[in-house]
Amino acid sequence: MLDLFAEAFDDPESYSSARPTPDYRQALLARTDVVALVALAGENVVGALVAYELPKFEQERSEFYIYDLAVAEKWRRCGVATTMIDDLKSIAKTNGGWVIYVQADYGDEPAVALYTKLGTREDVMHFDLSLD
């Protein structure tokens, strides 16, 4: 999964330089608010999705945020991403979710096309706030 993200996002520094320990990964995957899905072709990971459930304060419901979604280049436009999102929709409904949201970077036309096909676009600003 991390290898696919590193390659698809051209970001080996984030996804390969300081990989979590097996104990950390096991604890993370045991959490009910973390969803990790993979699409396999044989034993090869050809798609991966990580999403987080965010319980809301204003109502008894949750939003699900797709943090990472990637498909191996050879498998793009074959329905892999759509299938993983459909699986996430089922998980979200089961867990009281009312919406799934995702960000796409300007210039990432394949992602923009996929999300436009599946949902409603909102143009918002994103800010990273340093902890320093």
C-alpha positions as CSV (number, residue, x, y, z in Angstrom):
1,M,0.0,0.0,0.0
2,L,2.7,2.5,1.0
3,D,4.8,1.5,-2.1
4,L,1.8,2.3,-4.3
5,F,1.2,5.6,-2.6
6,A,4.9,6.5,-2.9
7,E,4.9,5.8,-6.6
8,A,1.5,7.2,-7.5
9,F,2.1,10.5,-5.7
10,D,5.8,10.6,-6.6
11,D,6.5,11.1,-2.9
12,P,8.9,8.4,-1.6
13,E,10.0,10.8,1.3
14,S,6.6,10.7,2.9
15,Y,5.7,7.1,2.2
16,S,9.0,5.3,2.4
17,S,11.5,7.1,4.6
18,A,10.1,6.5,8.0
19,R,7.6,3.6,7.8
20,P,5.7,2.7,10.9
21,T,6.6,-0.3,13.0
22,P,4.4,-3.4,12.7
23,D,3.0,-2.7,16.2
24,Y,2.0,0.8,15.2
25,R,0.4,-0.4,11.9
26,Q,-1.5,-3.1,13.8
27,A,-2.9,-0.7,16.4
28,L,-3.9,1.8,13.6
29,L,-5.7,-0.9,11.6
30,A,-7.5,-2.1,14.7
31,R,-9.1,1.3,15.2
32,T,-12.8,1.5,14.0
33,D,-12.3,5.1,12.7
34,V,-9.6,4.1,10.2
35,V,-10.5,2.4,6.9
36,A,-7.8,0.9,4.8
37,L,-8.8,-0.8,1.6
38,V,-6.7,-2.5,-1.1
39,A,-7.5,-3.8,-4.6
40,L,-5.5,-6.9,-5.5
41,A,-4.6,-8.5,-8.9
42,G,-3.3,-11.8,-7.7
43,E,-0.9,-10.9,-4.9
44,N,-0.2,-7.4,-6.3
45,V,-1.7,-4.3,-4.7
46,V,-3.1,-2.3,-7.6
47,G,-5.3,0.1,-5.7
48,A,-5.3,1.5,-2.1
49,L,-7.5,3.8,-0.1
50,V,-7.2,5.2,3.4
51,A,-10.1,7.0,4.9
52,Y,-10.9,8.3,8.4
53,E,-14.2,8.6,10.1
54,L,-14.8,12.0,11.7
55,P,-17.7,12.0,14.3
56,K,-19.5,15.3,14.1
57,F,-20.4,17.5,17.0
58,E,-23.6,19.1,15.7
59,Q,-25.5,15.8,15.0
60,E,-25.1,12.1,15.7
61,R,-23.5,11.3,12.4
62,S,-20.0,11.0,10.8
63,E,-18.2,12.2,7.8
64,F,-15.6,10.0,6.1
65,Y,-12.5,11.7,4.7
66,I,-10.6,9.9,1.9
67,Y,-7.0,10.9,2.8
68,D,-5.1,8.8,0.2
69,L,-6.4,7.0,-2.9
70,A,-4.2,5.6,-5.6
71,V,-4.4,3.1,-8.4
72,A,-1.3,1.6,-10.2
73,E,-0.9,3.3,-13.6
74,K,-1.6,0.0,-15.5
75,W,-4.9,-0.4,-13.7
76,R,-6.3,3.2,-14.1
77,R,-9.6,3.7,-15.8
78,C,-10.6,0.1,-15.1
79,G,-13.0,0.9,-12.2
80,V,-10.6,0.1,-9.4
81,A,-11.0,3.5,-7.6
82,T,-14.8,3.6,-8.1
83,T,-15.1,0.1,-6.6
84,M,-13.0,1.1,-3.6
85,I,-15.1,4.2,-3.1
86,D,-18.3,2.1,-3.4
87,D,-16.9,-0.2,-0.7
88,L,-16.2,2.8,1.5
89,K,-19.7,4.0,0.9
90,S,-21.0,0.7,2.3
91,I,-18.7,0.9,5.3
92,A,-19.7,4.6,5.9
93,K,-23.4,3.8,5.8
94,T,-23.0,0.9,8.2
95,N,-21.2,3.2,10.6
96,G,-23.6,6.1,10.6
97,G,-21.8,8.2,7.9
98,W,-23.8,10.7,5.9
99,V,-21.1,11.9,3.5
100,I,-17.7,11.1,2.1
101,Y,-15.4,13.9,1.1
102,V,-12.0,14.1,-0.6
103,Q,-9.6,16.7,-1.8
104,A,-7.9,16.9,-5.2
105,D,-5.0,19.0,-6.2
106,Y,-5.3,21.5,-9.0
107,G,-3.7,19.9,-12.1
108,D,-4.5,16.4,-11.0
109,E,-7.0,16.0,-13.9
110,P,-7.6,12.2,-13.5
111,A,-8.6,12.7,-9.8
112,V,-10.8,15.7,-10.6
113,A,-12.5,13.7,-13.4
114,L,-13.2,10.8,-11.1
115,Y,-14.5,12.8,-8.2
116,T,-16.6,15.0,-10.5
117,K,-18.2,11.8,-11.9
118,L,-19.0,10.6,-8.4
119,G,-19.9,13.7,-6.5
120,T,-20.5,17.4,-6.1
121,R,-17.5,19.8,-6.3
122,E,-16.9,22.5,-3.8
123,D,-14.0,24.9,-4.2
124,V,-12.5,25.6,-0.8
125,M,-9.2,26.7,0.6
126,H,-6.9,24.4,2.5
127,F,-4.5,25.6,5.2
128,D,-1.7,23.6,6.9
129,L,-1.2,25.0,10.4
130,S,2.3,24.4,11.8
131,L,2.7,23.0,15.3
132,D,5.8,25.0,15.9
